[in-house]
């Protein structure tokens, strides 16, 4: 098939190399520096039928394309995609669920252990020669023993985290919009009620207007002075200013974060805190997992144009191809 006959897929901004390597086998790929409608020529706007993006697709950029049928997103979260605008036009949006569940769940547990036991600080102590010069690393006041955990968001990843916590013998609670019938964990109808009942809170909810800053001063106060907050969901869920104050004042004991509100920028006040464990959004960042995510992006596009169905459409766009 000649390049003129191939479906045209636009890739705005950064994209995983495996997606860029695989797309030209089936599609005509056109790259743009960013998702800016000013970069879309009338010719491109008329002929492009798909977009592959890394969780950035504003409504005005989508509007620049008259024939786009599918937006394939390299992320399980799609809060950066104008999904309502896509749904109104009948454009299917896909994401990359399941393939990163276990990796993100592993990272959540690692953040929890590091926040409680200060393992990164202990390693730095050894590497600096302090063990030999000053003696043993100080005892950590926090431990996983005797804790109770509340999971904010019990979707696929939340359940994978819960399964790991079961292995530690810890009681598990959860808060979601509605009770699940397929789990035996304790359900709380409100986030505050759960925070009052546990001392460890793990957040894995997506970013949205509904979840923005739901982890706030009120929740930290409810969690208490032994409280630990772990966030591997979206940075917008957590009020970083309130968190800094809570950590400084001892309202809660520690926090472990893989996501931030204004990535890659992290507040200096947060970086300066010894009771904050911080990672640069690496929860799914293994080669195997990112390759699987990349394959799902391309396979969604291939399936759409070959069979008329996407493999993993988001719930808001359960469409099939017309014609």
C-alpha contacts under 8 A as a table, 3 or more apart, distances in Angstrom:
res1	aa1	res2	aa2	distance
1	X	5	X	6.21
1	X	6	X	6.78
2	X	5	X	5.34
2	X	6	X	6.57
3	X	6	X	5.16
3	X	27	X	7.29
3	X	28	X	5.69
4	X	28	X	7.63
6	X	26	X	6.80
6	X	27	X	5.09
6	X	28	X	5.64
7	X	26	X	7.90
7	X	27	X	5.26
7	X	28	X	6.03
7	X	48	X	7.22
7	X	49	X	6.35
7	X	50	X	7.67
8	X	27	X	5.92
8	X	28	X	4.71
8	X	29	X	5.95
8	X	30	X	7.24
8	X	47	X	6.71
8	X	48	X	4.71
8	X	49	X	5.68
8	X	50	X	6.49
9	X	27	X	6.50
9	X	28	X	6.11
9	X	29	X	4.99
9	X	30	X	6.25
9	X	48	X	5.86
9	X	49	X	6.19
9	X	50	X	4.58
9	X	51	X	5.29
9	X	52	X	6.91
10	X	29	X	5.92
10	X	30	X	4.84
10	X	31	X	5.76
10	X	32	X	7.27
10	X	48	X	6.66
10	X	50	X	6.29
10	X	51	X	4.73
10	X	52	X	6.29
11	X	14	X	7.92
11	X	15	X	7.41
11	X	29	X	7.13
11	X	30	X	6.15
11	X	31	X	4.71
11	X	32	X	6.13
11	X	51	X	5.89
11	X	52	X	5.07
11	X	53	X	5.98
12	X	31	X	5.77
12	X	32	X	4.54
12	X	33	X	5.78
12	X	34	X	4.62
12	X	35	X	5.06
12	X	51	X	7.85
12	X	52	X	7.38
12	X	53	X	6.25
13	X	31	X	7.51
13	X	32	X	6.09
13	X	33	X	4.85
13	X	34	X	4.15
13	X	35	X	6.53
13	X	53	X	7.45
13	X	54	X	7.92
14	X	33	X	7.87
14	X	34	X	7.82
14	X	53	X	7.76
14	X	54	X	6.99
15	X	19	X	6.90
15	X	20	X	7.03
15	X	53	X	6.77
15	X	54	X	6.27
15	X	74	X	7.84
16	X	19	X	5.55
16	X	20	X	6.71
16	X	290	X	7.88
16	X	294	X	6.53
17	X	20	X	5.02
17	X	21	X	6.06
18	X	21	X	4.97
18	X	22	X	6.11
18	X	291	X	6.60
18	X	294	X	5.97
18	X	295	X	7.38
19	X	22	X	5.28
19	X	23	X	5.97
19	X	294	X	5.29
19	X	295	X	6.83
19	X	297	X	7.13
19	X	298	X	6.30
20	X	23	X	5.63
20	X	24	X	7.36
21	X	24	X	6.71
22	X	25	X	5.73
22	X	26	X	7.72
22	X	298	X	7.07
23	X	26	X	5.85
23	X	27	X	5.60
23	X	28	X	7.52
23	X	29	X	6.56
23	X	298	X	6.49
24	X	27	X	5.01
24	X	28	X	5.83
24	X	29	X	6.02
26	X	302	X	7.52
32	X	35	X	7.22
32	X	39	X	7.08
35	X	39	X	7.94
35	X	56	X	7.06
35	X	57	X	6.30
35	X	58	X	7.25
35	X	61	X	6.03
36	X	39	X	5.67
36	X	40	X	7.42
36	X	61	X	5.81
37	X	40	X	5.31
37	X	60	X	6.44
37	X	61	X	4.61
37	X	62	X	7.89
37	X	64	X	5.85
38	X	41	X	7.68
40	X	44	X	6.08
40	X	45	X	6.03
40	X	64	X	6.67
41	X	44	X	5.18
41	X	45	X	6.03
42	X	45	X	5.00
42	X	46	X	6.19
43	X	46	X	5.26
43	X	47	X	6.37
44	X	47	X	5.30
44	X	48	X	5.79
44	X	65	X	7.57
45	X	48	X	6.00
45	X	64	X	5.70
45	X	65	X	4.15
45	X	66	X	5.92
45	X	67	X	7.40
46	X	65	X	6.14
46	X	66	X	5.45
46	X	67	X	6.03
47	X	66	X	7.87
47	X	67	X	6.49
48	X	51	X	7.83
48	X	65	X	6.88
48	X	66	X	7.99
48	X	67	X	6.21
48	X	68	X	5.91
49	X	67	X	5.23
49	X	68	X	3.83
49	X	69	X	5.44
49	X	70	X	6.98
50	X	68	X	5.05
50	X	69	X	5.79
50	X	70	X	4.94
50	X	71	X	5.83
50	X	72	X	7.69
50	X	301	X	7.67
51	X	68	X	7.32
51	X	70	X	6.46
51	X	71	X	4.75
51	X	72	X	6.18
52	X	71	X	5.83
52	X	72	X	4.73
52	X	73	X	5.94
52	X	74	X	7.45
52	X	297	X	7.32
53	X	56	X	6.20
53	X	57	X	7.15
53	X	71	X	7.33
53	X	72	X	6.35
53	X	73	X	5.08
53	X	74	X	6.08
54	X	73	X	5.58
54	X	74	X	4.72
54	X	75	X	6.42
55	X	73	X	5.87
55	X	74	X	6.53
55	X	75	X	6.32
55	X	77	X	7.34
55	X	78	X	5.62
55	X	79	X	7.05
55	X	80	X	4.85
55	X	81	X	5.79
56	X	80	X	4.79
56	X	81	X	5.50
57	X	61	X	6.53
57	X	62	X	6.84
57	X	80	X	6.21
57	X	81	X	4.62
57	X	82	X	5.91
58	X	61	X	5.38
58	X	62	X	6.57
58	X	80	X	7.38
58	X	81	X	6.26
58	X	82	X	5.41
59	X	62	X	5.16
59	X	63	X	6.13
59	X	81	X	7.94
59	X	82	X	5.18
59	X	85	X	6.09
59	X	86	X	7.97
60	X	63	X	4.97
60	X	64	X	6.57
61	X	64	X	5.36
61	X	65	X	7.54
62	X	65	X	5.75
62	X	82	X	7.99
62	X	85	X	8.00
62	X	86	X	7.63
63	X	66	X	7.09
65	X	68	X	5.92
68	X	71	X	7.84
68	X	91	X	6.96
69	X	90	X	7.44
69	X	91	X	4.84
69	X	92	X	6.42
69	X	321	X	7.83
70	X	91	X	5.34
70	X	92	X	4.78
70	X	93	X	5.85
70	X	94	X	7.73
70	X	301	X	7.41
70	X	304	X	7.83
71	X	91	X	7.22
71	X	92	X	6.27
71	X	93	X	4.75
71	X	94	X	6.33
72	X	93	X	5.94
72	X	94	X	4.91
72	X	95	X	6.40
72	X	297	X	5.56
72	X	298	X	7.74
72	X	300	X	6.82
72	X	301	X	6.77
73	X	76	X	7.78
73	X	78	X	7.20
73	X	93	X	7.14
73	X	94	X	5.70
73	X	95	X	4.90
73	X	96	X	7.16
73	X	297	X	6.44
74	X	95	X	6.26
74	X	96	X	6.34
74	X	293	X	6.50
74	X	294	X	6.61
74	X	297	X	6.04
75	X	78	X	6.70
75	X	95	X	5.65
75	X	96	X	5.38
75	X	97	X	7.79
75	X	293	X	7.37
76	X	95	X	5.07
76	X	96	X	4.58
76	X	97	X	5.04
77	X	95	X	7.09
77	X	206	X	6.24
77	X	207	X	7.69
78	X	81	X	5.37
78	X	83	X	7.89
78	X	95	X	7.01
79	X	82	X	7.79
79	X	206	X	7.25
79	X	207	X	5.75
79	X	208	X	6.38
82	X	85	X	5.48
82	X	86	X	6.35
83	X	86	X	4.90
83	X	87	X	6.02
83	X	93	X	6.98
83	X	316	X	7.25
83	X	317	X	7.90
84	X	87	X	5.03
84	X	88	X	6.20
84	X	316	X	7.62
85	X	88	X	5.21
85	X	89	X	6.58
86	X	89	X	5.30
86	X	90	X	6.20
86	X	91	X	4.83
86	X	92	X	6.82
86	X	93	X	7.26
86	X	317	X	7.77
87	X	90	X	4.96
87	X	91	X	5.69
87	X	92	X	6.92
87	X	316	X	6.59
87	X	317	X	5.55
88	X	91	X	7.60
90	X	317	X	7.27
90	X	319	X	6.93
91	X	317	X	7.06
91	X	319	X	7.56
92	X	310	X	7.81
92	X	313	X	6.50
92	X	314	X	7.83
92	X	317	X	5.05
92	X	318	X	6.86
92	X	319	X	5.89
92	X	320	X	7.91
93	X	313	X	5.63
93	X	314	X	5.96
93	X	317	X	6.12
94	X	297	X	7.75
94	X	300	X	7.15
94	X	310	X	7.21
94	X	311	X	7.76
94	X	312	X	5.40
94	X	313	X	4.21
94	X	314	X	5.46
95	X	297	X	7.33
95	X	312	X	6.20
95	X	313	X	6.60
95	X	314	X	6.52
96	X	99	X	6.74
96	X	100	X	7.80
96	X	293	X	5.75
96	X	296	X	6.30
96	X	297	X	7.03
96	X	312	X	7.01
97	X	100	X	6.75
97	X	101	X	7.37
97	X	312	X	7.45
98	X	101	X	5.12
98	X	156	X	7.00
98	X	157	X	7.89
99	X	102	X	7.69
99	X	289	X	6.57
99	X	292	X	6.32
99	X	293	X	6.45
100	X	103	X	5.44
100	X	104	X	6.19
100	X	284	X	5.87
100	X	289	X	5.86
100	X	290	X	7.89
100	X	293	X	7.43
101	X	104	X	5.48
101	X	105	X	6.15
101	X	156	X	6.61
101	X	157	X	4.87
101	X	160	X	6.76
102	X	105	X	5.02
102	X	106	X	6.09
102	X	157	X	7.16
102	X	160	X	6.41
103	X	106	X	5.13
103	X	107	X	6.36
103	X	283	X	6.41
103	X	284	X	5.40
103	X	286	X	7.86
103	X	289	X	7.27
104	X	107	X	5.04
104	X	108	X	6.28
104	X	157	X	7.03
104	X	232	X	7.36
104	X	283	X	4.71
104	X	284	X	5.38
105	X	108	X	5.09
105	X	109	X	6.48
105	X	157	X	6.15
105	X	158	X	7.46
105	X	160	X	5.84
105	X	161	X	4.81
105	X	164	X	7.92
105	X	283	X	7.96
106	X	109	X	5.33
106	X	110	X	6.25
106	X	161	X	7.41
106	X	283	X	7.92
107	X	110	X	4.92
107	X	111	X	6.06
107	X	232	X	7.98
107	X	283	X	5.33
108	X	111	X	5.15
108	X	112	X	6.21
108	X	161	X	7.12
108	X	202	X	7.75
108	X	230	X	7.07
108	X	231	X	7.65
108	X	232	X	6.37
108	X	283	X	7.65
109	X	112	X	4.99
109	X	113	X	6.20
109	X	161	X	7.26
109	X	164	X	7.74
109	X	165	X	7.96
110	X	113	X	5.20
110	X	114	X	6.01
111	X	114	X	5.09
111	X	115	X	5.92
111	X	230	X	6.96
111	X	256	X	5.37
111	X	257	X	7.28
111	X	277	X	7.00
112	X	115	X	5.18
112	X	116	X	6.26
112	X	230	X	6.54
112	X	256	X	6.49
113	X	116	X	5.22
113	X	117	X	5.82
113	X	118	X	7.60
113	X	119	X	7.75
113	X	144	X	7.20
114	X	117	X	5.30
114	X	118	X	4.88
114	X	119	X	5.21
114	X	120	X	6.70
114	X	256	X	7.75
114	X	277	X	6.92
115	X	118	X	5.56
115	X	119	X	7.94
115	X	228	X	7.74
115	X	254	X	6.15
115	X	255	X	6.17
115	X	256	X	5.72
115	X	275	X	7.02
115	X	276	X	6.88
115	X	277	X	5.71
116	X	140	X	7.47
116	X	142	X	5.11
116	X	143	X	5.49
116	X	144	X	6.76
116	X	228	X	7.95
116	X	254	X	7.27
117	X	140	X	5.77
117	X	142	X	6.39
117	X	143	X	6.29
118	X	121	X	5.39
118	X	122	X	6.27
118	X	140	X	7.15
119	X	122	X	4.90
119	X	123	X	6.17
120	X	123	X	5.17
120	X	124	X	6.25
121	X	124	X	5.04
121	X	125	X	6.10
122	X	125	X	4.97
122	X	126	X	6.39
122	X	137	X	6.32
123	X	126	X	5.13
123	X	127	X	6.18
124	X	127	X	5.05
124	X	128	X	6.05
125	X	128	X	5.30
125	X	129	X	6.64
125	X	130	X	5.48
125	X	131	X	6.62
125	X	137	X	7.02
126	X	129	X	5.29
126	X	130	X	5.78
126	X	131	X	5.40
127	X	130	X	7.57
129	X	132	X	5.85
129	X	133	X	6.30
130	X	133	X	4.79
130	X	134	X	5.12
130	X	135	X	6.77
131	X	134	X	5.57
131	X	135	X	4.76
131	X	136	X	5.42
131	X	137	X	6.62
132	X	135	X	5.79
140	X	143	X	7.35
142	X	226	X	7.94
143	X	146	X	7.88
143	X	147	X	7.94
144	X	147	X	5.79
146	X	170	X	7.32
147	X	170	X	6.46
147	X	171	X	7.64
147	X	198	X	7.73
147	X	199	X	6.51
147	X	200	X	6.97
148	X	170	X	5.93
148	X	171	X	5.20
148	X	172	X	6.31
148	X	173	X	7.94
148	X	198	X	5.15
148	X	199	X	5.81
148	X	200	X	6.11
149	X	170	X	7.06
149	X	171	X	6.33
149	X	172	X	5.04
149	X	173	X	6.15
149	X	198	X	5.73
149	X	199	X	6.47
149	X	200	X	4.68
149	X	201	X	5.86
149	X	202	X	7.40
150	X	172	X	5.85
150	X	173	X	4.52
150	X	174	X	5.14
150	X	175	X	7.45
150	X	194	X	6.48
150	X	195	X	7.15
150	X	198	X	6.06
150	X	199	X	7.82
150	X	200	X	6.08
150	X	201	X	4.85
150	X	202	X	6.28
151	X	154	X	6.62
151	X	158	X	6.75
151	X	162	X	7.71
151	X	172	X	7.45
151	X	173	X	6.17
151	X	174	X	4.57
151	X	175	X	6.44
151	X	201	X	5.91
151	X	202	X	4.88
151	X	203	X	6.02
151	X	204	X	7.50
152	X	158	X	7.77
152	X	174	X	5.80
152	X	175	X	5.13
152	X	176	X	6.53
152	X	191	X	7.35
152	X	201	X	7.10
152	X	202	X	5.99
152	X	203	X	4.64
152	X	204	X	6.05
152	X	205	X	6.45
153	X	158	X	5.95
153	X	174	X	6.97
153	X	175	X	6.14
153	X	176	X	5.33
153	X	203	X	6.49
153	X	204	X	5.36
153	X	205	X	4.94
154	X	157	X	7.10
154	X	158	X	4.27
154	X	159	X	5.56
154	X	174	X	6.68
154	X	175	X	7.33
154	X	176	X	6.54
154	X	204	X	7.63
155	X	158	X	5.09
155	X	159	X	6.04
156	X	159	X	5.34
156	X	160	X	6.39
157	X	160	X	4.98
157	X	161	X	6.26
157	X	204	X	7.26
158	X	161	X	5.11
158	X	162	X	6.20
158	X	204	X	6.26
159	X	162	X	4.88
159	X	163	X	6.19
160	X	163	X	5.20
160	X	164	X	6.58
161	X	164	X	5.27
161	X	165	X	6.35
162	X	165	X	5.00
162	X	166	X	6.22
162	X	172	X	7.06
163	X	166	X	5.17
163	X	167	X	6.91
164	X	167	X	5.37
164	X	168	X	7.17
165	X	168	X	5.18
165	X	169	X	6.77
165	X	170	X	6.16
165	X	172	X	7.67
166	X	169	X	5.14
166	X	170	X	5.95
166	X	171	X	7.59
166	X	172	X	7.74
167	X	170	X	7.74
171	X	185	X	7.95
172	X	185	X	5.64
172	X	186	X	6.59
173	X	185	X	5.29
173	X	186	X	4.45
173	X	187	X	5.80
173	X	188	X	7.30
173	X	194	X	7.29
173	X	198	X	7.96
174	X	185	X	6.85
174	X	186	X	6.29
174	X	187	X	5.21
174	X	188	X	6.24
174	X	194	X	7.21
175	X	178	X	7.88
175	X	179	X	7.91
175	X	187	X	6.00
175	X	188	X	5.23
175	X	189	X	6.20
175	X	190	X	6.41
175	X	191	X	5.97
175	X	194	X	6.90
176	X	179	X	6.76
176	X	188	X	7.88
176	X	189	X	7.22
176	X	190	X	7.97
177	X	189	X	7.27
178	X	189	X	7.24
179	X	187	X	6.33
179	X	189	X	7.71
180	X	183	X	6.28
181	X	184	X	7.94
188	X	191	X	7.06
188	X	193	X	6.34
188	X	194	X	5.54
189	X	193	X	7.35
189	X	194	X	7.97
190	X	193	X	5.32
190	X	194	X	6.50
191	X	194	X	5.19
191	X	195	X	6.16
191	X	219	X	7.58
192	X	195	X	4.98
192	X	196	X	6.20
192	X	218	X	7.63
192	X	219	X	5.71
192	X	222	X	6.60
193	X	196	X	5.22
193	X	197	X	6.48
194	X	197	X	5.10
194	X	198	X	6.31
195	X	198	X	5.41
195	X	199	X	7.00
195	X	200	X	7.95
195	X	201	X	7.02
195	X	219	X	6.25
195	X	220	X	7.78
195	X	222	X	5.49
195	X	223	X	4.81
196	X	199	X	7.77
196	X	222	X	4.76
196	X	223	X	5.42
196	X	224	X	7.75
197	X	223	X	7.68
198	X	201	X	7.26
198	X	223	X	6.62
199	X	223	X	5.56
199	X	224	X	6.88
199	X	226	X	6.16
199	X	227	X	4.55
199	X	228	X	6.44
200	X	223	X	7.49
200	X	227	X	5.55
200	X	228	X	4.81
200	X	229	X	6.10
200	X	230	X	7.89
201	X	223	X	7.98
201	X	227	X	7.67
201	X	228	X	6.24
201	X	229	X	4.94
201	X	230	X	6.17
202	X	229	X	6.01
202	X	230	X	4.63
202	X	231	X	5.89
202	X	232	X	7.71
203	X	229	X	7.77
203	X	230	X	6.13
203	X	231	X	4.78
203	X	232	X	6.23
203	X	233	X	5.92
204	X	231	X	6.48
204	X	232	X	5.50
204	X	233	X	3.94
204	X	234	X	7.31
205	X	211	X	7.47
205	X	233	X	5.18
205	X	234	X	6.84
205	X	237	X	7.71
206	X	211	X	7.40
206	X	233	X	5.81
206	X	234	X	5.74
206	X	237	X	7.88
207	X	211	X	6.10
207	X	212	X	6.62
207	X	233	X	7.50
207	X	234	X	5.26
207	X	235	X	7.47
207	X	236	X	5.98
207	X	237	X	6.21
208	X	211	X	5.28
208	X	212	X	5.97
208	X	236	X	7.83
208	X	237	X	7.97
209	X	212	X	5.29
211	X	214	X	5.45
211	X	236	X	7.70
211	X	237	X	5.46
212	X	236	X	5.28
212	X	237	X	4.43
212	X	238	X	6.94
213	X	216	X	5.81
213	X	236	X	6.22
213	X	237	X	4.58
213	X	238	X	4.67
213	X	239	X	4.80
214	X	219	X	7.83
214	X	237	X	5.70
214	X	238	X	6.37
214	X	239	X	7.50
215	X	218	X	7.95
215	X	219	X	5.93
215	X	220	X	7.36
215	X	237	X	6.05
215	X	238	X	4.67
215	X	239	X	6.11
216	X	219	X	5.36
216	X	220	X	6.25
216	X	238	X	6.40
216	X	239	X	5.30
216	X	242	X	5.99
216	X	243	X	7.05
217	X	220	X	5.06
217	X	221	X	6.09
217	X	239	X	7.88
217	X	242	X	5.41
217	X	243	X	7.12
217	X	246	X	7.21
218	X	221	X	5.21
218	X	222	X	6.29
219	X	222	X	4.99
219	X	223	X	6.14
220	X	223	X	5.03
220	X	224	X	6.50
220	X	227	X	7.52
220	X	243	X	7.68
220	X	246	X	6.82
220	X	251	X	6.63
220	X	252	X	6.28
221	X	224	X	5.42
221	X	225	X	7.99
221	X	251	X	6.09
221	X	252	X	7.41
223	X	226	X	7.57
223	X	227	X	5.20
223	X	228	X	7.85
223	X	252	X	6.95
224	X	227	X	5.16
224	X	251	X	6.02
224	X	252	X	5.53
225	X	250	X	5.99
225	X	251	X	4.99
225	X	252	X	4.31
225	X	253	X	5.61
226	X	252	X	5.78
226	X	253	X	5.17
227	X	251	X	7.92
227	X	252	X	4.65
227	X	253	X	5.33
227	X	254	X	6.79
228	X	252	X	6.35
228	X	253	X	5.86
228	X	254	X	4.87
228	X	255	X	5.32
228	X	256	X	7.82
229	X	254	X	6.65
229	X	255	X	4.63
229	X	256	X	6.30
230	X	255	X	5.71
230	X	256	X	4.70
230	X	257	X	5.75
231	X	234	X	7.29
231	X	235	X	7.59
231	X	238	X	7.99
231	X	256	X	6.53
231	X	257	X	4.96
231	X	258	X	6.30
231	X	259	X	6.68
232	X	257	X	6.46
232	X	258	X	5.37
232	X	259	X	6.04
232	X	283	X	7.16
233	X	237	X	7.77
233	X	259	X	6.88
234	X	237	X	5.80
234	X	238	X	7.93
234	X	259	X	5.75
234	X	260	X	6.96
234	X	261	X	7.52
235	X	238	X	5.84
235	X	259	X	4.71
235	X	260	X	3.82
235	X	261	X	4.18
235	X	262	X	7.56
236	X	239	X	7.31
236	X	260	X	6.84
236	X	261	X	4.73
237	X	261	X	7.92
238	X	243	X	7.68
238	X	260	X	7.97
238	X	261	X	7.58
239	X	242	X	5.42
239	X	243	X	6.21
240	X	243	X	4.88
240	X	244	X	6.16
240	X	261	X	7.74
240	X	267	X	7.97
240	X	270	X	7.92
241	X	244	X	5.29
241	X	245	X	6.45
242	X	245	X	5.17
242	X	246	X	6.13
243	X	246	X	4.99
243	X	247	X	6.11
244	X	247	X	5.23
244	X	248	X	6.09
244	X	269	X	6.77
244	X	270	X	5.86
245	X	248	X	5.15
245	X	249	X	5.97
246	X	249	X	5.30
246	X	250	X	5.89
246	X	251	X	4.70
246	X	252	X	5.78
247	X	250	X	5.31
247	X	251	X	6.31
247	X	252	X	5.74
247	X	253	X	6.32
247	X	254	X	6.41
247	X	255	X	7.82
247	X	273	X	7.74
247	X	275	X	7.00
247	X	276	X	7.84
248	X	251	X	7.79
248	X	273	X	7.64
249	X	252	X	7.92
250	X	253	X	5.88
253	X	275	X	7.02
254	X	275	X	4.87
254	X	276	X	5.78
254	X	277	X	7.98
255	X	275	X	6.56
255	X	276	X	4.90
255	X	277	X	6.22
256	X	276	X	5.76
256	X	277	X	4.50
256	X	278	X	5.87
257	X	260	X	7.42
257	X	276	X	7.69
257	X	277	X	6.33
257	X	278	X	5.06
257	X	279	X	6.22
258	X	278	X	6.08
258	X	279	X	4.67
258	X	280	X	5.89
258	X	281	X	4.65
258	X	282	X	6.68
258	X	283	X	6.78
259	X	263	X	7.50
259	X	279	X	7.51
259	X	280	X	7.04
259	X	281	X	5.24
260	X	263	X	5.55
260	X	264	X	7.56
260	X	265	X	7.72
260	X	266	X	6.67
262	X	265	X	5.45
262	X	266	X	6.94
263	X	266	X	6.73
264	X	280	X	7.46
266	X	270	X	7.17
266	X	271	X	7.13
267	X	270	X	5.30
267	X	271	X	6.48
268	X	271	X	4.97
268	X	272	X	6.15
269	X	272	X	5.29
269	X	273	X	6.84
270	X	273	X	5.53
270	X	276	X	6.98
271	X	274	X	7.98
271	X	276	X	7.37
271	X	278	X	7.60
273	X	276	X	5.57
274	X	277	X	7.58
279	X	282	X	6.58
281	X	285	X	7.93
282	X	285	X	4.67
282	X	286	X	7.98
284	X	289	X	6.27
284	X	290	X	6.79
285	X	289	X	6.85
285	X	290	X	6.25
286	X	289	X	5.39
286	X	290	X	6.08
287	X	290	X	5.32
287	X	291	X	5.93
288	X	291	X	5.22
288	X	292	X	6.25
289	X	292	X	5.05
289	X	293	X	6.25
290	X	293	X	4.95
290	X	294	X	6.12
291	X	294	X	4.98
291	X	295	X	6.13
292	X	295	X	5.08
292	X	296	X	6.27
293	X	296	X	5.14
293	X	297	X	6.42
294	X	297	X	5.16
294	X	298	X	6.55
295	X	298	X	5.27
295	X	299	X	5.89
296	X	299	X	4.90
296	X	300	X	5.88
297	X	300	X	5.38
297	X	301	X	6.67
298	X	301	X	5.19
298	X	302	X	6.20
299	X	302	X	4.94
299	X	303	X	5.89
299	X	311	X	7.54
300	X	303	X	5.19
300	X	304	X	6.11
300	X	310	X	5.18
300	X	311	X	5.33
300	X	312	X	6.95
301	X	304	X	5.19
301	X	305	X	6.48
301	X	310	X	7.09
302	X	305	X	5.52
302	X	306	X	5.94
303	X	306	X	5.06
303	X	307	X	5.42
303	X	308	X	6.74
303	X	309	X	6.06
303	X	310	X	5.71
303	X	311	X	6.79
304	X	307	X	5.62
304	X	308	X	4.57
304	X	309	X	4.68
304	X	310	X	4.86
304	X	311	X	7.85
304	X	321	X	7.02
305	X	308	X	5.64
305	X	309	X	7.74
305	X	321	X	7.95
308	X	320	X	5.66
308	X	321	X	4.48
308	X	322	X	7.42
309	X	319	X	7.53
309	X	320	X	5.14
309	X	321	X	6.31
310	X	313	X	5.86
310	X	320	X	7.42
313	X	317	X	6.29
313	X	318	X	6.01
313	X	319	X	7.85
314	X	317	X	5.71
314	X	318	X	6.81
315	X	318	X	5.91
